[in-house]
Amino acid sequence: MDYLENKLSIKQWHEDDQPREKLMLKGSSTLSDSELLAILIGSGNRSESALALCKRIMHDASNDLNNLGRMNLKQLMQYKGIGEAKAITIAAALELGKRRQGSSPKEKPIIRNSNDAYKAIGYLLEDLAMEEFWIMHLNHGARLTKLERISIGGIAATIVDLKLIGKTCLENLTSSVILCHNHPSGNLQPSEQDNKLTKRIQDALLLFDINVRDHIIIGGKGYYSYADEGKL
């Protein structure tokens, strides 16, 4: 069907078609999160239109895309009308949005402080259900050259291999690093294990004249900086 040739007003369209028509006539920026989600899934269930179903899903996620991003396929499929294919479509769209946010300009950013570091990596870690450990490779001018995930763990910890960190830093000719990991609980305070790991990595990389400039802990929409707190 050619939507542009139809003379009905948007309100006269079937509810499942309204978001599509609105996007074509007014642009994607005018649509709510629920409307965009409804376009992705296409149809609802016997008792709900796609739009009504998506409004309910977003309500359950507190109307927060970060909360929606934390839902796994099984959780999405608990909604009647969301099968495996639709759940995968939603997950893929959210991942594309995340990657677009993190797509790098031609010139990598210079990391001057903890806020620069958070802006460069926070979007990757803030809504994860499992703990991950990353490092930010910096060159001699403190310019970011690479973001690299070192390990994935459980909800409370992840194992970090010092030999792997040393190897990748040498391969990438890294001058300094910023350590990064997330706390899925949202608690930003470092644990004693975090403190010990930071010191061990510092000591190991010092042998190669590689400086650990900071260790950022990310939880929710905030972060903790070892450098800002004078703990490095």
C-alpha positions as CSV (number, residue, x, y, z in Angstrom):
1,M,0.0,0.0,0.0
2,D,1.2,3.5,-0.9
3,Y,0.8,5.4,2.4
4,L,1.4,8.8,0.8
5,E,-1.5,8.4,-1.6
6,N,-4.0,7.6,1.1
7,K,-6.0,10.7,2.1
8,L,-7.2,9.5,5.5
9,S,-5.9,11.4,8.5
10,I,-3.4,9.6,10.7
11,K,-6.1,9.2,13.4
12,Q,-8.2,7.3,10.9
13,W,-5.5,4.7,10.2
14,H,-5.4,1.4,12.0
15,E,-3.4,1.9,15.2
16,D,-0.6,-0.4,13.9
17,D,-0.2,1.7,10.8
18,Q,-0.2,5.1,12.5
19,P,3.5,5.2,13.5
20,R,4.6,4.3,10.0
21,E,2.4,7.0,8.5
22,K,3.6,9.5,11.1
23,L,7.2,8.7,10.3
24,M,6.7,9.2,6.6
25,L,4.8,12.5,6.9
26,K,6.6,14.1,9.8
27,G,9.9,12.3,10.2
28,S,11.3,9.8,12.7
29,S,12.2,12.4,15.3
30,T,8.5,13.1,15.9
31,L,7.8,9.5,17.1
32,S,7.8,8.4,20.7
33,D,9.9,5.4,21.8
34,S,6.7,3.3,21.9
35,E,5.9,4.3,18.3
36,L,9.3,3.5,17.0
37,L,9.2,0.1,18.8
38,A,5.8,-0.6,17.3
39,I,7.3,-0.1,13.8
40,L,9.9,-2.7,14.6
41,I,7.5,-5.4,15.7
42,G,4.8,-4.7,13.1
43,S,1.9,-6.3,14.8
44,G,0.6,-7.0,18.3
45,N,-1.6,-9.8,19.7
46,R,-5.3,-10.6,19.6
47,S,-6.1,-8.1,22.4
48,E,-3.5,-5.4,21.8
49,S,-2.3,-3.5,18.8
50,A,1.5,-3.2,18.2
51,L,1.4,0.3,19.6
52,A,-0.6,-0.6,22.7
53,L,1.7,-3.6,23.4
54,C,4.8,-1.4,23.0
55,K,3.4,1.2,25.3
56,R,3.0,-1.5,27.9
57,I,6.5,-2.8,27.4
58,M,7.9,0.7,27.7
59,H,5.8,1.4,30.8
60,D,7.3,-1.8,32.4
61,A,10.8,-0.4,31.5
62,S,9.9,2.9,33.3
63,N,9.9,4.5,29.8
64,D,13.6,4.3,29.8
65,L,15.5,2.8,26.8
66,N,18.4,1.9,29.0
67,N,16.1,-0.3,31.1
68,L,14.6,-1.8,27.9
69,G,18.2,-2.6,26.7
70,R,18.8,-4.6,29.9
71,M,15.9,-7.0,29.0
72,N,17.2,-10.2,27.5
73,L,15.4,-12.2,24.8
74,K,13.6,-14.4,27.3
75,Q,12.2,-11.4,29.2
76,L,11.0,-9.8,26.0
77,M,9.3,-13.0,24.9
78,Q,7.2,-13.1,28.0
79,Y,5.0,-10.5,26.4
80,K,2.2,-12.1,24.4
81,G,2.8,-11.2,20.8
82,I,6.6,-10.9,21.1
83,G,8.1,-14.1,19.7
84,E,11.7,-15.0,19.2
85,A,12.0,-13.1,15.8
86,K,10.5,-9.9,17.3
87,A,12.6,-10.1,20.4
88,I,15.7,-10.5,18.2
89,T,14.6,-7.5,16.1
90,I,14.3,-5.3,19.2
91,A,17.6,-6.4,20.6
92,A,19.3,-5.8,17.3
93,A,17.9,-2.3,16.9
94,L,19.0,-1.4,20.4
95,E,22.5,-2.7,19.7
96,L,22.6,-0.7,16.5
97,G,21.6,2.4,18.5
98,K,24.4,1.8,21.0
99,R,27.0,1.3,18.3
100,R,25.9,4.4,16.4
101,Q,26.3,6.4,19.7
102,G,29.8,5.0,20.0
103,S,30.9,5.3,16.3
104,S,34.1,7.1,16.3
105,P,35.0,10.2,14.3
106,K,38.0,10.0,12.1
107,E,40.1,11.6,14.8
108,K,40.1,9.8,18.1
109,P,39.3,11.9,21.2
110,I,41.9,13.1,23.6
111,I,41.2,11.8,27.2
112,R,42.1,14.6,29.5
113,N,40.1,13.6,32.6
114,S,37.6,11.1,34.0
115,N,34.6,12.8,32.3
116,D,36.3,12.4,28.9
117,A,36.9,8.7,29.7
118,Y,33.3,8.2,30.8
119,K,32.0,9.8,27.6
120,A,34.1,7.5,25.5
121,I,33.1,4.3,27.1
122,G,30.1,4.8,29.4
123,Y,27.5,3.9,26.8
124,L,29.1,0.4,26.4
125,L,28.9,-0.5,30.1
126,E,26.1,1.4,31.8
127,D,23.2,-1.0,31.0
128,L,24.9,-4.4,31.2
129,A,23.5,-7.2,33.3
130,M,27.0,-8.8,33.7
131,E,30.3,-7.4,34.8
132,E,32.8,-6.6,32.1
133,F,36.4,-5.3,32.3
134,W,37.7,-3.0,29.5
135,I,40.8,-1.0,28.9
136,M,41.3,2.2,27.0
137,H,44.5,2.4,25.1
138,L,46.0,5.8,24.9
139,N,49.0,7.1,22.9
140,H,51.7,9.5,24.0
141,G,49.4,12.5,23.5
142,A,46.6,10.9,25.6
143,R,44.6,10.3,22.5
144,L,42.3,7.2,22.6
145,T,43.6,4.6,20.1
146,K,41.4,1.6,21.0
147,L,38.7,0.4,23.4
148,E,39.2,-3.3,24.3
149,R,37.1,-5.7,26.3
150,I,39.3,-7.9,28.4
151,S,36.8,-10.2,30.1
152,I,33.1,-10.9,30.8
153,G,32.1,-12.3,34.2
154,G,28.9,-12.7,36.3
155,I,26.7,-10.2,38.0
156,A,29.3,-9.5,40.8
157,A,32.8,-10.2,39.4
158,T,34.9,-10.9,36.4
159,I,38.3,-12.5,36.1
160,V,41.1,-10.3,34.6
161,D,44.2,-11.9,33.1
162,L,47.2,-9.6,33.7
163,K,49.2,-11.4,31.0
164,L,46.5,-10.6,28.5
165,I,46.5,-6.9,29.4
166,G,50.3,-6.8,29.1
167,K,50.3,-8.5,25.8
168,T,47.6,-6.3,24.2
169,C,49.3,-3.1,25.5
170,L,52.6,-4.1,23.9
171,E,50.9,-5.1,20.6
172,N,49.1,-1.8,20.4
173,L,52.2,0.3,21.4
174,T,50.1,1.7,24.2
175,S,51.7,4.6,26.2
176,S,49.1,4.7,29.0
177,V,45.8,3.0,29.8
178,I,42.6,3.7,31.6
179,L,41.0,0.7,33.3
180,C,37.2,0.4,33.1
181,H,34.6,-2.0,34.5
182,N,31.0,-1.9,35.5
183,H,29.0,-2.7,38.6
184,P,25.6,-4.1,37.4
185,S,24.2,-3.4,40.9
186,G,24.7,0.3,40.3
187,N,26.9,0.7,43.4
188,L,29.8,2.8,42.4
189,Q,32.1,2.2,45.3
190,P,35.1,0.1,44.6
191,S,35.5,-3.2,46.4
192,E,38.6,-4.4,48.1
193,Q,39.1,-6.7,45.2
194,D,38.9,-3.8,42.8
195,N,41.6,-2.0,44.8
196,K,43.9,-5.0,44.8
197,L,43.4,-5.6,41.0
198,T,44.1,-1.9,40.2
199,K,47.4,-2.1,42.2
200,R,48.4,-5.4,40.5
201,I,47.8,-4.0,37.0
202,Q,49.7,-0.8,37.9
203,D,52.7,-2.8,39.1
204,A,52.7,-5.1,36.1
205,L,52.4,-2.3,33.5
206,L,55.0,-0.2,35.2
207,L,57.6,-2.8,34.1
208,F,56.8,-1.8,30.5
209,D,56.7,2.0,31.3
210,I,53.0,2.0,30.7
211,N,51.1,4.3,33.1
212,V,47.6,3.5,34.5
213,R,46.0,7.0,34.4
214,D,42.7,6.0,35.9
215,H,40.3,3.2,36.8
216,I,36.7,4.1,36.0
217,I,33.8,2.1,37.6
218,I,30.5,2.6,35.8
219,G,27.1,1.9,37.3
220,G,23.8,3.2,36.0
221,K,24.3,6.7,34.7
222,G,27.3,7.6,36.9
223,Y,30.9,6.6,37.5
224,Y,33.6,6.5,40.1
225,S,37.1,7.6,39.2
226,Y,40.2,6.4,41.1
227,A,42.2,9.4,39.9
228,D,39.6,11.9,41.0
229,E,39.5,10.3,44.4
230,G,43.3,10.3,44.7
231,K,43.5,6.5,44.8
232,L,46.2,6.1,42.1
